[in-house]
């Protein structure tokens, strides 16, 4: 039967036995290569676009976080728990080194530093250790205020005891050496002072006592000068004799300097130097906040009159009265990481306001780096609420 079919339909069986020709095979391979190439091109393009968008998103998120942290400090600049009272018998600072940058809340709660070149500053307190010489670019800013995240209520105050001390309504976690602000209930007086009582932590994580001392006899016997709120003890000088009434409040002093420096990975970062304590004494320590901040430019909104209205913006070296600063315009230059080279096919140009005039049209404000890193400038304006 099969043999008969082969005899009757020879052409049909011959065609069924034939394979693809060389030409057909080459055409198929060419089409496959084109399809694979197109898919690969789309994939690589999508991957590059994803990397770029991911880097931009990270830069934007970092800038937003930096603005949020800095803005919280700037808005509170000069806050002391009460309105300012500069009248005689009003606000006092009884610290020995009351003009140090991190203790001068009453007279200098905000100050900026202009860095016009890599080696010079417009002005910088020598006490800001760890900052000068480590700033790689941009300006710096110091902000002081009472830390209102936690306040302590006074139940009793004995300024003439030995040593003078506050008694609080509850146990506290304030370390020895911590700089504090005391505010009377009627705001007739605010005082900047120091806790000199050692704080021994118990199993619950608090000090186990309710006392804050602001003078010690031991500091007198060693010959160290000091001031207090009580009457003189021995040969030690003291401040004004004054009792802080029941219901007075105590706050920690927050003192922070913001600047740009390289981190351990040699990446530019936003740093801050904060007031802390070490071995019972005030101390400053540096903290890395946000990676990828290459530059920080700051201009200051000033009131040249008395109407509490902004009359213009200037850089730090042109501020003549820091109490007239009502707000800050802050620009951060964000940059992608060194290991993200190749996000751009050519060097990317950026522009940043250097002289505080609000535009980027001046010489030296438009820059084209030689690398292929991604950069973007973010800006915001922050009001100092205590001055408006």
N, C-alpha and C positions, 0 to 999 in steps of 0.2 A: 504493500500500500504506500509506504513512504517512498520507495523507489519510484513508483508510478507518479507521485506528486512532483518529485524532483525532475522527472522527465517532462511533465506537463508545464511546470513553472520554473524553468532554470534561472531566469533573470531575477526572480524574487528571492530565491535562496542565495544567490550570489551577492545581492545587495545586503542581505542580512548579515553576511559574514565579514563585511568591510568595516574598519575602524575609522577614527578621525584622521584627517589629513594633516600634514605638517603646518600648512597655512592656517587651518582651523585652530590647531593647538597654539600657534603664535598669537593669533587674534585673541583667544581666550586668556592667555597669560598676560597680554598687554592690557586687556580690560580689567583683569584682576589687580595688576600693579597700579593702574590708575585709581581704582576704587580704594585700594589699601592706602595709596598716597594721599587721596582726598580725606579719608578718615583720619590718617595720621596728622595731616595738616590741621584739621579741625580740632583734634585732640590737643595738639601742642599749643594751638592758639587759645583754646579754652583753659588749658593749664596755666599759660602765661597770664591770661586775663584773671584767673582765679588768684594767682600769686600776687598780682598787682592790687587787686581789690582787697585781698586779705591784709596786705601791708598797709594800704590806705585806711582800712577799717581799724586796724590796730593803732595806727598813728592818731586817728581821730578819737578813739576811745582813751588813749593815753593823755591826749591834750585835754579832753573833757575831765578826766580824773584830776589832772594837775590844776586846772582852773578851779575845780570844786574845792580842793584842799586849800589852795592859796586864798581863794575868795572868803572862806570861813574865817581865816585869820585877819584879812584886810578889813572886812566888814566890822570886826570887833576891835580894831586898832584903838588903843587908848581906853577901852572899857575897864572900869575899876569897881563895878558894882553899884555905883552912884554917879550922879552928875558931877562934873568937875567943880571943886570948891577951892579956889586959889586965894581966898581971903585969909587974913591973919587968923591962926588957930584952925585953919581948915586942913586940907590934905597934906600929909607929911610922909617923907621917906626917911626912916631911921636906920637904914643900912649904912655901914661904914663906907663901903664903895658904892654909894648911891648914884654915881654918874657913869658907872660901867654900862656898856651897851645893853646888857641883858638884865639890868636892874633899874634902869632909869624910866620907869613907867610914867611917872607924873610929868616929867619935862620932855621926854623924847620917846614917845611910844611908836613912832614910825619914822624911818629914815631910809633913803635909797642911796645907792652907790653906782656912779657911772663909770664904765670901763671903756674909755675912748681908744685905748691901745692894749696890746697884749701884756704890757708890763706896768701900766700906770692905772691908778684909781683917782676919781675926783676927791674922795675922802673915804677913809675906812678906819674904824676904831682898832687900835692894836690888840684889844682884848678879844676880837673875833678870831681866835686861833683856829687854824685848820682851814681857813677860807682863803685868805690872801696867799697867792702863789699856787693855789690849786684850781682856781677858776680858769677854764679854758676859753670861754667866750661869754659875751653878754653882760648884763648888769646884775646887781644883787639888791636884796631888799630885806630890811629888818622890821619885824612887827612885834609889839608887846601888848598884852592885854590880860585881864583876869580870866582864868579858865572857868567858864560858866557851866561846864559839863557836870561839875559836882561842887556843891557848896556845903559848908559846915556851919551849924548854928551854935552860937555861944550861949552857954547857960550862966557863966560867971567869969569875971576877969579880976585878977588881983595884981595890978601893976606895981605895987610897992612891996610885994613879997620877995623872998629870996629863994629861988629865982622868980621873977614875974611870970605869970602864966595865964593862959586861957583854959577854961574847962568847957568842953563841948557837950552837947546833948547826947552824943553817941560815940562809940569807939571809932577811931579813924585809921587811915593808912598813909598818913603824911610822914615822909622820911625826915630824919635829922638833916639840916642844911637846906631844906626846901624854902624858897622865897615865897612869902604869902602876902595877900592883901586882906586887911580887915576893914570892914565897912559898918559904921553905926546904923542902927535902924532908921534914924531920922536923917541920915546922910550928912550930918554936921561934920563928920570927919572920916577920912579914909587914910589908912596907914599901910606902908609897905614895910614888912619886917621879915624876920627869919626864924624858922622853927629850930631851936637849939636842943631839943630833947630827943634823946636816942629812942628809936622805935624798934622794940623787940617783937617780932611777929610770933603769934601763937598758932595753934593747929588750925584755927579757923581762917587764917590768912590776914587777920587784922592785927593792930598793935596791942590790943588788949588793954588800952587805957584811953582816956578822954582828954588828955592834957597836951597843950601846946605851950612850950616855954619860949620866950623871946629874949632871954638874957641868961648868962651863966656866970657864977662867981669864978669858975675855973678860967674863963677867958680873961678875967681881970688879973688873977694871980700870975698869969703867964706874961703879963705886960701888954697884951693885945688891946688896942683901943676898940671900943664898940659903943653902940648907942642902943637905947631901949625906950620903952614907953613909960617906965617907972622912974622913981627918984634915984639919985646916984647911989651906987653900992660900992663902998670903999673908995678907991681912986678912979673908978671907971666913969667916963662921961655917959650921959643919958639923954634921951629925948624929952619931949614934953610929958609931964605927969598927966595921965589921962586914963579914964576907965571906960572900956567899951561895954555898953549896957547889955543886959540880957536880950537876946534876939539879934545881936550883931551877927554878921556873916563873915566867914573866912573863905578865901579862894586861893588856889595855887596861881602863881604867876607863870604865864606862858610867854616865852621869848624865843623867837625863831628867825633865822636868817636863811633866805633862799638864794641859791646860786647854781651854776652849771659846772660840773666837773666830770672827769672820766671815771668810770667804775672799774672793777677788777678785770673785766673783760675788754677793757679799752674802748668801751662804747660811751658816748656822751649821755649824761643823765642829769635830771633835776635832783639836786641834793638840798637838804635843809640841816642847819645846825641848831640844835634845841637845847634849852636850859634843863639840866637834870641835876642829880646829886651823886656824889661819890665819896665814900668814907666820911660822911657827915658834913660835907661841904658842897657848895654849889659847883657845878661842873657843866661843860658843854660837850656834846657828842654829835657826830655827823651821821645822818641817815640818808641812804639812797631812796628816793621816792619813785621816780618814773624814768625808765630807760628810754633812750631815743630822743631826748631833748637836746638839740645842738646849740641853740641860742635862745636868749631871753632878753627882749628889749622892753623897757618900762618907761612910760611917760606919766607925768603927774598933773592932775586937774587942780588948778590953783584958783583961789579967790583973791583977787588983788584989792578988793574993797572989804565991805563988812556986811554984804547982803546974802552971804552963804550961797552965792551962785558962781558957777564955773566961768572964769574969764579967759581961760586958755590952758594949753597943755605944754609942759616944758620937761626937759630931762633933769636928772638929779643934780647935775652941776649948776643948774640955773634956778634951783629952788632956794630962795633966800629966807623963807620962814616956813618950816615944816608943819606948823600948826595951821597953816592956810591951805594945806592939801586936803581936798575934799573927795578925791577918788583917784583911781589908777587905771591907765590903759596898758594892758599886758599883751605882748605878742610872743608866741612860742614857735620856734622853728623845729618841726619834728622831722626826723630822718629815719630811713629804714636801716636795718642792721647791716654790718659789714659782710655777713655771710649771705646777704640778699643781693649781691652784685649781679647785674644783668636784668634787673626788673625793667630798666629802660634801655633802649637801643642807642641812646646818645645822652650826653650830659644835660641835666634838666635845670633850667633857669628858675630862680625864685626871687621874690622881692620882699623886703622887710623894712619897716619904718625905723630909722636909726635916730633921727633928731627930734622926734615927738611932734612933728607938724601934721600928722594924720594922713600923709600920703607917702608914696614910694617913688617919687619922681626925681629925687635929688641924687647927686653923684654918689656912687658907692652903695646905693640901696638895692640895686638890681644886680644879682650875682649869678654866675654860671660856673658851678664847680667842675673840676676835671674828672670826677668819678661818675659812675653810672648808678648812684644811689637815688632813691626816691625821696623827695622832700616836699613839705607843705607847711605853710605858715597859718597858724590859727590865732585869732585875736579876740579879746573880750575887754569890757570896761566894768570896773567894780567900784561901787560907792562905799565910802567910809560912813557907816550909819550913825556913828556917835558924833559926827560933825555936821550932819544935815538936819 
